[in-house]
Amino acid sequence: MGDFPTSFDKEALLKCAKGELFGPGNAQLPEPPMLMMDRITDISADGGAHGKGHVVAEFDITPDLWFFKCHFPGNPIMPGCLGLDGLWQLTGFNLGWRGWQGLGMALGVGEVKLTGMVTPERKVIRYFVDFTRVIDRRLKMGVADGRVEADGEPIYEVKGMKVGLSTAG
């Protein structure tokens, strides 16, 4: 934790995608176009609503994003599953940022509520991840709640996201 900053630009996120930020065999982000954020603006191991860690990140929305071309022709929207994936990506990133070893994997989510949409007219979405539990034993796992806002409007809310780290090959 002490070796990493509390914010990351796109260049640092791309280093993470290549396995260069946390080291080989440890938490990685996907490369574009599946990388669902442009920057992390704040991250901690003891902040957030429950004092167990948090992440805040942003993703710039432009009309030329790949998913608008195919989902749906004539009515383009960002698939809700991509917003959920962004929350999972950030949850796993926080585990690697803590210095925990292993590759990240989404393990589930308890509840998902979609109340709005990301359309090409939107400018930025913000992700908020608040950890409710962290398990640092043989199994490394974060449990968190999250939300996504589009131009300040809440549009997705999740409860009980789980991401683990595995050192098994």
PEFEN-V668355 format. One line per field, one symbol per residue. ss: DSSP state (~ for helix, > for strand, _ for the rest). psi: psi as a letter, one per 30 degrees, with the letter a starting at -180 (. if undefined). Layout:
BEGIN
ss: ???
psi: ???
END
This chain:
BEGIN
ss: _______>_~~~~~~~~_____________________>>>>>>_________>>>>>>>_____~~~~~_________~~~~~~~~~~~~~~~~~~_____>>>>>>__>>>>_________>>>>>>>>>>>>>___>>>>>>>>>>>__>>>>>>>>>>>>>>___
psi: effklglkleeeeeeeefgfeflkglkllllkgfjglflkfkklfgalfgggllkklkjkklfgkeffffikkfiklkkefeeeeeeeeeeeeeeeefgkklkkkkflkekkkkfaljlfflekkkkkkjkfkkjibekkkkkllllkkjhfkkfkkkkhkkklkkfk.
END
